[in-house]
Amino acid sequence: MHSTASEPAHPDGATGTDADRVPLRATADNGLKIVVVGGFGVGKTTMVRSVSEIRPLNTEETMTRAGVGVDDPRGVEGKTTTTVAFDFGRITVNDSAVLYLFGAPGQERFWFVWDRLFSGTLGAVVLVDTRRLDDSWYAIDRLEAHGMPFIVAHNDFGGDRHTLRQIRDALDLSDEVPLVACDARDRESSKAVLIALVDHLYALSTQDAVPVQEPAETAP
């Protein structure tokens, strides 16, 4: 397996060695692991690449004839590379918190990697493409089986007329699971997805917190 490092998108348009070496802040003491999952060709590598503040690690390989009849290119016939292990990136949330992003491989033959990626993960983003919505079921089922909080992000490649309500109904998502629209190619849009996940995790943590009851005073 040969790993390749791909150029990320930077807010100022800079690329190259200097732009790819964003140092980790000395005050960063809270690392949060996030996994981006979804079907084949849905845009997971693109999202990690667009939002990472460092040059992301991509384990992409060129698709060959060996995958014919094994991988399903339906809806993404123009795709020429595929992730065979995982993508990795990093984004700073504030002075103390940093998100470490892991993009999971989408093909069924690499799904065995998912359980290992889920280890130590705080939450997940399920990236969906309405052209291949059925591919989202496995990701949602696995996350629910692990009891892991997640949100769903609809990656709109342009021209999609489906509403978020239609997508929610098609996926049979409960109203408690946030569903947002995004463009994985756009850094700000991808950042908004991660913020939505962090907000969801925070809401769950405060919801699950049980206030300590003070003992009742006993009259003398």
Secondary structure, DSSP 4 states (H G I P E B T S, - for coil): ---EEPPPP-TT---SHHHH--PPPTT--EEEEEEEEESTTSSHHHHHHHH-SSPPEE-EEE--GGGBTTB--TT-TT--EEESS-EEEEEE-SSSEEEEEEEPP-SGGGTHHHHHHHTT--EEEEEE-GGGGGGHHHHHHHHHHHT--EEEEEE--S-----HHHHHHHHT--TTS-EEEE-TT-HHHHHHHHHHHHHHHHHHHHHHPPPPPPPPPPP-
